[in-house]
Amino acid sequence: MTGEASESRPLAILHTESSLGWGGQEIRVLTEARGVAKHGHEVLLAAPAESRIFAEAPAFGVRAIPLPVGRKRPRGLIAIRRLLGERKFDVVNTHSSTDTWLTALACRAVERPPAIVRTRHISAPAPRNAATRWLYTKATRRIVTTGERLREQVIAETHADPQRVTSVPTGIDLARYAPGDRAAARASLGLPLDAPIIGIVATLRSWKGHRYLLHAVATLEARAAQLVIVGDGPQREALESLANELGLGERVRFAGNQADVVPWMRAFDLFCLPSHANEGVPQALMQSMACGVPVVTTPIGSIAEIVSDGESGILVAPSDVEKLRAALDALLADPARRESLAARARAQALERFGEARMVERMIEVFRDAARHG
């Protein structure tokens, strides 16, 4: 640590991220880093040169350096240790398992190491062993989760001191994610103007539940309904094959990754995220709610903390195709209910999902960690 962190002195903060993928976690890292830097703090991201987050950092105005931390190898450990020895940081905010372990071990070999803040973005179980307990109870100064349920999970699994574990939900740009003209959005994207459209924006990973959504759409009473899948990932080929097997044909559009998802969300009648594992608080879910789109999802991770069942969205049991289909059919047949859910979702987003709130709370966490590091 570079010395006592007063309430006025700018902090030097290093973010590490070993993930090579692209999704809500990586977007949060860059959004948070950008926001903290705007408050006058020195912020730097270290990530693998081949990672998507490293490539996207300039677009967010975040300074980034390449570091070989994609795998738990000596090369990455040496690189982090060298960086921490050459440059002084008040805090290192780690985000994935690999970079957290490399940073924790590197700090043991550095004189006056920075405080480690570990952010847990997903609800995947933490290993219940002595090494993990050391990581969470000794090596890290503060632990941040993206939801209260995740906070409780981390405490139970790692035996971390509850006073050192804080829930800081992800924030979004509410000026950007706002309702818009549905017909204009569809026209700009080449989507049909008159067909009901169900949409999902998510990396094509198994736990996002795309296959359950495809099965549900195949059996909808609303046969004219179409499904738009925005995103890409390792499951794409399997999902395209499944769509063909189910005879969905032109009723499904795989749109791939999109730099701007706002027009797509505005084009949807319903947003559906049928995840069955590993979720924290999905950004796409918050974004669709902020855009005034009614949502159907599952109570996985901390989703139930932002979606009130029957009020600001509909929650269904995970991995249950029939209940998912029934919820979609019911909403497609009831425009007034969709409008009511959308209005309440938008109101909740305005109250709770602001980016500024996330940034301010993270700065508080960083200052506390630096003071006691």
PALOMAR-659455 format. One line per 4 residues: for each residue x negated, z, y of N, C-alpha, C. Coordinates in steps of 0.2 Angstrom, whole numbers. Example, Ala and Ser with C-alpha at 12.3 -4.5 7.8 and 13.67 -1.06 7.14 Angstrom:
! PALOMAR-659455
-66:39:-28:-62:39:-22:-66:39:-16 | -64:35:-11:-68:36:-5:-64:39:0
! end
This chain:
! PALOMAR-659455
-4:0:-6:0:0:0:-4:0:6 | -2:-3:12:-6:-4:17:-6:2:22 | -3:7:21:-2:13:25:5:15:26 | 6:20:30:13:22:30:17:17:34
23:16:31:28:11:34:33:14:38 | 31:14:45:36:16:50:42:12:50 | 47:15:54:54:11:54:53:5:58 | 48:4:62:47:-1:67:42:-6:65
37:-4:61:31:-9:59:34:-14:54 | 32:-20:55:34:-26:50:31:-24:44 | 34:-26:38:31:-25:32:28:-32:29 | 24:-31:25:21:-37:21:24:-36:14
28:-42:12:31:-42:6:30:-48:2 | 28:-47:-4:27:-52:-9:32:-52:-14 | 35:-58:-15:40:-59:-20:36:-63:-26 | 37:-61:-32:35:-64:-38:41:-67:-42
40:-73:-45:45:-75:-49:42:-80:-54 | 43:-78:-60:40:-82:-66:45:-88:-69 | 51:-87:-67:56:-92:-69:55:-99:-67 | 56:-104:-72:55:-111:-71:62:-114:-69
67:-110:-70:74:-113:-70:76:-113:-62 | 82:-115:-62:86:-115:-55:93:-113:-56 | 95:-108:-52:101:-105:-53:102:-100:-47 | 107:-95:-49:109:-90:-44:103:-85:-42
99:-84:-48:94:-79:-47:89:-82:-42 | 87:-88:-43:81:-91:-39:84:-92:-32 | 90:-94:-31:93:-95:-24:93:-88:-21 | 95:-83:-24:95:-76:-21:88:-75:-18
83:-76:-22:76:-74:-20:74:-77:-14 | 76:-84:-13:74:-88:-8:78:-86:-2 | 85:-85:-3:89:-83:3:87:-76:6 | 86:-71:1:84:-65:3:77:-65:7
73:-69:4:66:-69:7:67:-72:14 | 71:-77:15:72:-80:22:75:-76:27 | 80:-72:24:83:-67:29:79:-61:31 | 75:-59:26:70:-53:28:65:-56:33
62:-62:32:57:-65:36:60:-65:43 | 66:-67:44:69:-68:51:70:-61:54 | 69:-56:51:69:-49:54:62:-47:56 | 57:-52:56:50:-51:58:45:-48:53
47:-48:47:43:-46:41:39:-52:38 | 33:-50:36:29:-55:33:31:-56:26 | 33:-62:24:36:-63:17:32:-69:14 | 30:-68:7:27:-73:4:30:-73:-3
30:-79:-6:33:-80:-13:27:-83:-17 | 26:-80:-23:21:-82:-28:25:-84:-34 | 24:-90:-36:28:-93:-42:24:-99:-45 | 25:-101:-51:21:-106:-55:22:-113:-51
17:-116:-50:17:-123:-47:22:-127:-49 | 24:-127:-56:28:-132:-59:36:-129:-58 | 37:-123:-55:44:-121:-55:48:-124:-50 | 54:-124:-51:59:-126:-46:59:-122:-39
58:-115:-40:59:-111:-34:53:-112:-30 | 47:-114:-33:41:-116:-28:43:-122:-25 | 46:-127:-28:47:-133:-25:52:-133:-19 | 57:-128:-20:63:-127:-15:61:-123:-10
56:-119:-10:54:-114:-5:54:-117:2 | 50:-122:3:50:-125:10:57:-127:13 | 61:-129:9:68:-130:12:71:-124:14 | 69:-118:12:72:-112:14:68:-109:19
62:-112:21:58:-109:26:54:-103:24 | 53:-103:17:49:-97:14:42:-100:12 | 37:-96:14:30:-98:12:29:-96:5 | 26:-101:1:25:-100:-6:18:-102:-8
15:-98:-13:9:-100:-15:9:-101:-23 | 6:-106:-26:6:-107:-33:2:-101:-37 | 5:-98:-42:2:-93:-46:4:-94:-53 | -1:-94:-58:1:-96:-65:4:-90:-69
10:-88:-67:14:-82:-69:20:-84:-74 | 20:-90:-76:25:-92:-80:26:-89:-87 | 20:-87:-89:19:-84:-96:15:-77:-96 | 16:-73:-100:12:-67:-101:5:-68:-104
1:-71:-99:-6:-73:-102:-11:-70:-97 | -17:-69:-99:-23:-66:-95:-24:-69:-88 | -23:-76:-89:-24:-80:-83:-19:-78:-77 | -13:-77:-79:-8:-74:-74:-10:-67:-71
-12:-63:-76:-14:-56:-74:-20:-56:-69 | -25:-60:-71:-31:-60:-66:-29:-63:-59 | -24:-68:-59:-22:-71:-53:-19:-66:-48 | -14:-63:-51:-10:-58:-47:-15:-52:-45
-19:-50:-49:-24:-45:-47:-29:-47:-42 | -31:-53:-42:-35:-56:-37:-31:-56:-30 | -25:-59:-31:-21:-59:-25:-20:-52:-21 | -18:-47:-25:-17:-41:-23:-24:-37:-20
-29:-40:-23:-36:-37:-20:-38:-40:-14 | -36:-47:-13:-38:-50:-7:-33:-49:-1 | -27:-48:-2:-22:-47:3:-18:-41:2 | -17:-38:7:-13:-31:7:-6:-32:8
-2:-30:3:5:-30:4:8:-23:4 | 14:-22:7:17:-15:7:21:-15:0 | 24:-20:-1:29:-21:-7:28:-27:-11 | 29:-27:-18:29:-33:-22:36:-32:-25
40:-37:-23:47:-37:-26:47:-42:-32 | 47:-40:-38:47:-44:-44:54:-46:-47 | 55:-51:-50:62:-54:-52:63:-55:-59 | 58:-57:-63:59:-59:-70:54:-54:-74
56:-54:-81:52:-50:-85:44:-51:-85 | 42:-58:-85:35:-59:-86:32:-57:-79 | 34:-59:-73:30:-58:-67:30:-50:-66 | 36:-47:-68:36:-39:-67:30:-36:-71
30:-38:-78:24:-35:-82:17:-37:-79 | 16:-43:-77:10:-45:-75:8:-41:-69 | 13:-40:-64:12:-37:-58:11:-29:-59 | 14:-26:-64:13:-19:-65:7:-18:-68
4:-22:-72:-2:-21:-75:-8:-22:-70 | -7:-28:-66:-12:-29:-61:-13:-23:-56 | -7:-20:-54:-7:-15:-49:-12:-9:-52 | -12:-8:-58:-16:-3:-61:-24:-4:-60
-25:-10:-59:-33:-12:-58:-34:-13:-50 | -30:-11:-46:-31:-12:-39:-31:-6:-35 | -36:-5:-30:-36:1:-26:-30:1:-21 | -27:6:-20:-21:7:-16:-16:1:-17
-13:1:-23:-9:-5:-24:-2:-4:-20 | 1:-10:-19:8:-10:-16:13:-7:-21 | 19:-5:-18:24:-2:-21:28:-8:-25 | 30:-7:-31:34:-12:-34:41:-11:-34
45:-16:-32:52:-15:-32:54:-21:-37 | 58:-19:-42:60:-23:-48:67:-25:-47 | 69:-31:-46:76:-33:-45:78:-36:-52 | 84:-33:-55:87:-35:-61:93:-39:-59
93:-46:-60:98:-50:-58:104:-51:-64 | 102:-50:-70:107:-52:-75:108:-45:-80 | 113:-46:-84:115:-40:-88:112:-41:-95 | 107:-45:-96:104:-45:-103:101:-38:-104
101:-35:-110:99:-28:-112:91:-28:-111 | 89:-22:-108:82:-21:-108:80:-18:-114 | 74:-19:-117:72:-17:-123:71:-9:-123 | 73:-6:-128:73:2:-128:67:4:-132
61:4:-128:55:6:-131:51:10:-125 | 45:13:-128:41:17:-123:38:12:-117 | 36:6:-119:33:2:-114:38:0:-108 | 44:-1:-110:49:-3:-105:51:3:-101
51:9:-104:53:15:-101:47:17:-95 | 41:15:-97:35:16:-93:36:11:-87 | 38:5:-88:39:0:-83:44:2:-78 | 49:5:-80:55:7:-76:54:14:-73
51:18:-76:51:25:-74:44:27:-70 | 39:23:-72:32:25:-69:30:19:-64 | 30:13:-67:26:8:-64:30:5:-57 | 37:6:-57:41:3:-52:43:9:-47
43:8:-41:45:13:-36:53:13:-35 | 55:7:-35:63:6:-34:65:0:-38 | 71:1:-41:75:-4:-45:81:-6:-41 | 82:-13:-41:88:-16:-37:92:-20:-43
98:-19:-43:103:-23:-47:108:-26:-42 | 111:-32:-45:115:-35:-41:123:-33:-41 | 124:-28:-45:130:-25:-46:130:-18:-48 | 135:-14:-47:135:-7:-49:135:-6:-57
139:-10:-60:139:-10:-68:132:-11:-71 | 128:-16:-68:121:-17:-70:117:-11:-68 | 118:-8:-63:115:-2:-61:115:3:-66 | 122:5:-68:123:10:-74:120:8:-80
120:1:-82:116:-1:-88:109:0:-88 | 106:-2:-82:98:-1:-81:97:7:-82 | 101:11:-79:99:18:-80:100:21:-87 | 105:18:-90:106:20:-97:101:18:-102
99:12:-101:94:9:-106:87:11:-104 | 85:12:-98:78:13:-97:76:20:-95 | 82:24:-94:81:31:-92:78:32:-85 | 79:27:-81:76:27:-74:80:32:-70
77:35:-65:80:40:-61:85:37:-57 | 92:39:-57:97:36:-54:96:35:-46 | 92:40:-43:91:40:-36:86:34:-34 | 83:31:-39:78:25:-38:81:19:-39
88:19:-42:91:12:-44:97:11:-39 | 96:5:-36:101:4:-30:105:-3:-32 | 111:-3:-31:115:-9:-31:115:-13:-25 | 113:-19:-24:113:-23:-18:116:-30:-20
122:-31:-20:125:-37:-21:122:-43:-17 | 122:-49:-20:120:-55:-17:124:-57:-11 | 121:-59:-6:125:-61:0:125:-69:0 | 130:-72:3:130:-79:4:132:-80:12
131:-87:14:132:-89:20:139:-90:21 | 143:-86:24:150:-87:25:152:-92:30 | 148:-94:34:149:-100:39:149:-106:35 | 144:-107:30:144:-113:26:149:-113:21
150:-108:17:155:-107:11:162:-105:14 | 166:-110:16:172:-109:20:177:-114:17 | 183:-113:18:188:-118:16:188:-125:20 | 190:-130:17:189:-137:20:195:-141:17
195:-147:20:200:-152:18:199:-155:11 | 204:-153:6:203:-155:-1:203:-162:-2 | 207:-166:2:208:-173:1:202:-177:3 | 199:-174:9:193:-177:12:187:-176:7
187:-170:4:181:-169:0:182:-173:-6 | 187:-174:-9:188:-178:-15:186:-186:-13 | 189:-188:-8:187:-195:-6:180:-196:-5 | 176:-191:-2:169:-192:-1:165:-192:-8
168:-188:-13:165:-188:-19:167:-193:-25 | 172:-197:-23:175:-202:-28:179:-198:-33 | 182:-193:-31:187:-189:-36:194:-191:-35 | 198:-191:-40:205:-193:-39:209:-189:-34
213:-192:-30:216:-188:-25:222:-184:-27 | 225:-186:-33:232:-183:-35:231:-179:-42 | 226:-180:-45:225:-176:-52:223:-169:-50 | 226:-164:-54:223:-157:-54:216:-157:-56
212:-153:-53:205:-153:-54:202:-146:-55 | 200:-145:-61:196:-138:-63:189:-139:-62 | 185:-135:-59:178:-136:-58:174:-130:-60 | 168:-131:-62:163:-126:-63:157:-128:-60
153:-123:-57:147:-124:-54:142:-119:-57 | 138:-121:-62:133:-117:-66:128:-121:-69 | 122:-118:-70:117:-120:-75:120:-121:-82 | 119:-127:-85:121:-128:-92:118:-124:-97
119:-117:-97:116:-113:-102:122:-110:-106 | 120:-108:-112:125:-107:-117:130:-101:-115 | 127:-96:-112:131:-90:-110:136:-91:-104 | 135:-97:-101:140:-98:-96:147:-100:-98
148:-102:-105:154:-103:-108:157:-110:-107 | 153:-115:-105:156:-122:-104:159:-124:-110 | 157:-123:-116:160:-125:-122:167:-123:-123 | 168:-116:-121:175:-114:-121:180:-117:-116
177:-119:-110:181:-122:-105:183:-129:-107 | 178:-133:-111:180:-139:-113:185:-139:-119 | 185:-134:-123:190:-133:-128:197:-132:-125 | 197:-127:-120:203:-126:-116:206:-132:-113
202:-136:-109:204:-141:-106:207:-146:-111 | 204:-147:-116:207:-152:-121:214:-150:-124 | 216:-144:-123:222:-142:-126:227:-140:-120 | 226:-141:-114:230:-140:-108:237:-143:-109
242:-140:-107:248:-143:-106:248:-148:-101 | 244:-147:-95:243:-151:-90:238:-157:-92 | 241:-162:-95:236:-167:-98:233:-171:-93 | 236:-171:-87:233:-175:-81:227:-171:-78
226:-165:-80:220:-161:-77:214:-164:-79 | 209:-163:-74:202:-166:-75:197:-160:-74 | 192:-160:-77:186:-155:-77:180:-158:-74 | 178:-155:-69:171:-157:-65:166:-152:-67
160:-154:-70:155:-149:-71:149:-151:-67 | 148:-146:-62:142:-147:-58:136:-143:-60 | 131:-146:-61:125:-142:-63:121:-146:-69 | 115:-144:-71:112:-147:-76:108:-141:-80
105:-143:-86:102:-138:-90:101:-140:-97 | 99:-135:-101:97:-137:-108:103:-138:-112 | 109:-136:-110:115:-138:-115:118:-144:-113 | 116:-148:-108:119:-154:-106:121:-159:-112
116:-161:-116:117:-166:-121:122:-163:-126 | 122:-157:-128:127:-154:-133:134:-154:-130 | 134:-152:-123:141:-152:-120:144:-159:-119 | 140:-164:-118:142:-171:-117:145:-173:-124
141:-171:-130:143:-173:-136:150:-170:-138 | 151:-163:-136:157:-160:-137:163:-163:-134 | 162:-165:-127:167:-168:-124:169:-174:-127 | 165:-178:-130:166:-184:-133:170:-182:-140
168:-177:-143:171:-175:-150:179:-173:-148 | 180:-170:-143:186:-168:-141:191:-173:-138 | 188:-179:-137:192:-185:-135:194:-184:-127 | 189:-180:-123:191:-179:-116:190:-185:-112
185:-190:-114:184:-196:-111:183:-195:-103 | 187:-199:-99:186:-199:-92:189:-193:-89 | 192:-188:-93:195:-182:-90:189:-177:-88 | 183:-178:-90:177:-174:-89:172:-178:-85
170:-175:-80:164:-178:-76:158:-173:-76 | 153:-175:-78:146:-172:-78:143:-174:-71 | 143:-170:-66:140:-172:-60:133:-170:-59 | 130:-166:-63:123:-165:-63:122:-160:-57
115:-159:-55:114:-154:-50:116:-157:-43 | 118:-153:-39:120:-156:-32:116:-151:-27 | 113:-154:-22:110:-151:-17:115:-147:-12 | 121:-149:-12:126:-146:-8:132:-146:-12
134:-140:-14:140:-139:-19:146:-138:-15 | 146:-137:-8:152:-135:-4:157:-140:-5 | 156:-147:-4:161:-152:-5:165:-152:-12 | 161:-150:-17:163:-150:-24:168:-144:-24
166:-138:-22:171:-133:-22:177:-134:-18 | 177:-137:-12:183:-139:-8:187:-144:-12 | 184:-148:-17:188:-153:-20:192:-150:-26 | 191:-144:-28:194:-141:-34:200:-137:-33
205:-138:-37:211:-134:-37:210:-127:-40 | 205:-127:-45:204:-120:-48:196:-120:-50 | 193:-115:-49:186:-114:-51:186:-109:-57 | 183:-111:-62:183:-107:-69:175:-106:-71
174:-100:-72:167:-98:-75:168:-93:-81 | 169:-96:-87:170:-92:-93:164:-89:-96 | 160:-86:-92:154:-83:-95:155:-78:-101 | 151:-77:-106:152:-72:-111:146:-68:-112
140:-68:-107:135:-64:-108:130:-65:-102 | 126:-60:-101:120:-60:-96:122:-61:-89 | 128:-60:-86:129:-61:-79:128:-55:-75 | 126:-56:-69:126:-51:-64:132:-52:-60
131:-54:-54:136:-56:-49:135:-64:-48 | 138:-68:-51:137:-75:-50:138:-78:-43 | 133:-81:-40:134:-83:-33:139:-89:-33 | 140:-93:-38:145:-98:-38:152:-96:-37
153:-90:-41:159:-87:-40:161:-84:-33 | 156:-81:-30:157:-79:-23:158:-85:-19 | 154:-90:-20:155:-96:-15:161:-99:-16 | 164:-100:-22:171:-103:-23:176:-98:-20
175:-92:-20:180:-87:-17:180:-88:-10 | 174:-88:-7:173:-89:0:176:-96:3 | 176:-101:-2:179:-107:0:186:-108:-1 | 189:-102:-3:196:-102:-3:199:-105:-10
195:-105:-15:197:-108:-21:199:-103:-26 | 205:-103:-29:207:-98:-34:202:-98:-40 | 200:-92:-43:196:-92:-49:198:-89:-55 | 196:-92:-61:197:-89:-67:191:-88:-70
190:-82:-72:183:-80:-75:184:-74:-80 | 178:-71:-82:178:-66:-87:175:-59:-84 | 177:-53:-87:174:-47:-84:167:-46:-87 | 162:-50:-87:155:-50:-89:151:-47:-84
146:-43:-85:141:-41:-80:145:-37:-75 | 144:-39:-69:147:-35:-63:153:-40:-60 | 155:-45:-64:160:-49:-61:167:-46:-59 | 169:-41:-63:175:-37:-61:174:-33:-55
168:-32:-52:167:-29:-46:169:-33:-40 | 169:-40:-41:171:-44:-35:177:-48:-36 | 180:-48:-42:186:-51:-44:191:-46:-46 | 196:-45:-42:202:-40:-44:207:-44:-48
208:-42:-54:212:-46:-59:219:-46:-56 | 222:-52:-55:229:-53:-53:229:-53:-45 | 224:-51:-42:224:-51:-34:220:-56:-31 | 213:-56:-33:209:-61:-30:206:-66:-35
209:-66:-41:207:-70:-46:210:-68:-53 | 209:-72:-58:211:-70:-65:205:-69:-69 | 206:-63:-73:201:-62:-78:203:-63:-85 | 200:-66:-89:202:-67:-96:196:-64:-101
198:-63:-107:193:-61:-112:188:-66:-113 | 182:-64:-113:177:-69:-115:177:-72:-122 | 176:-78:-122:175:-82:-129:182:-83:-132 | 188:-82:-128:194:-83:-130:197:-89:-127
197:-95:-131:199:-101:-129:207:-101:-127 | 211:-98:-131:218:-98:-130:220:-95:-124 | 217:-89:-122:219:-85:-116:216:-89:-110 | 210:-92:-111:208:-96:-105:212:-102:-104
215:-105:-109:219:-111:-108:226:-109:-105 | 228:-103:-107:235:-101:-104:234:-99:-97 | 229:-96:-95:228:-94:-88:227:-100:-84 | 223:-105:-86:223:-111:-82:229:-115:-82
233:-116:-87:240:-119:-87:244:-115:-82 | 244:-109:-82:249:-105:-78:248:-106:-71 | 241:-106:-69:240:-107:-62:241:-114:-60 | 239:-119:-64:240:-126:-62:248:-127:-61
252:-124:-64:259:-125:-64:262:-121:-58 | 258:-117:-54:261:-112:-49:257:-113:-43 | 258:-118:-39:254:-118:-33:254:-112:-28 | 260:-109:-28:261:-103:-23:256:-97:-26
255:-96:-32:251:-91:-35:244:-93:-33 | 242:-99:-34:235:-102:-32:234:-100:-25 | 238:-102:-21:237:-101:-14:236:-93:-12 | 240:-89:-15:240:-82:-14:233:-79:-17
231:-81:-22:224:-79:-25:219:-81:-21 | 219:-87:-18:214:-90:-14:213:-87:-7 | 219:-85:-5:219:-81:2:216:-74:1 | 217:-71:-4:215:-64:-5:207:-65:-7
205:-70:-11:198:-71:-12:194:-72:-6 | 197:-76:-2:193:-78:5:193:-71:9 | 198:-67:9:198:-61:13:193:-56:10 | 192:-56:4:187:-51:1:180:-54:2
179:-60:2:173:-63:3:170:-62:10 | 175:-62:15:173:-61:22:171:-53:23 | 174:-49:19:173:-42:20:167:-40:16 | 165:-43:10:160:-40:6:154:-44:5
154:-51:6:149:-55:3:144:-58:8 | 144:-55:14:140:-58:19:132:-57:18 | 129:-62:19:121:-62:18:118:-57:22 | 120:-56:28:117:-51:33:117:-44:30
122:-42:26:123:-35:23:117:-35:18 | 117:-40:13:112:-40:8:105:-39:11 | 103:-43:16:96:-43:19:95:-36:22 | 99:-33:26:98:-26:29:97:-21:23
101:-21:18:100:-16:13:94:-17:9 | 91:-23:8:85:-24:5:79:-22:9 | 80:-23:16:75:-20:20:74:-13:20 | 80:-9:19:80:-2:18:76:0:12
78:-4:6:75:-2:0:67:-3:1 | 65:-9:4:58:-10:4:54:-5:9 | 57:-3:14:54:3:18:54:9:14 | 59:11:10:59:17:7:53:17:1
53:11:-2:48:10:-7:41:11:-4 | 40:8:2:33:8:5:31:15:7 | 36:18:10:35:25:12:33:30:6 | 36:29:0:34:33:-5:30:30:-11
27:24:-9:24:20:-14:17:23:-17
! end
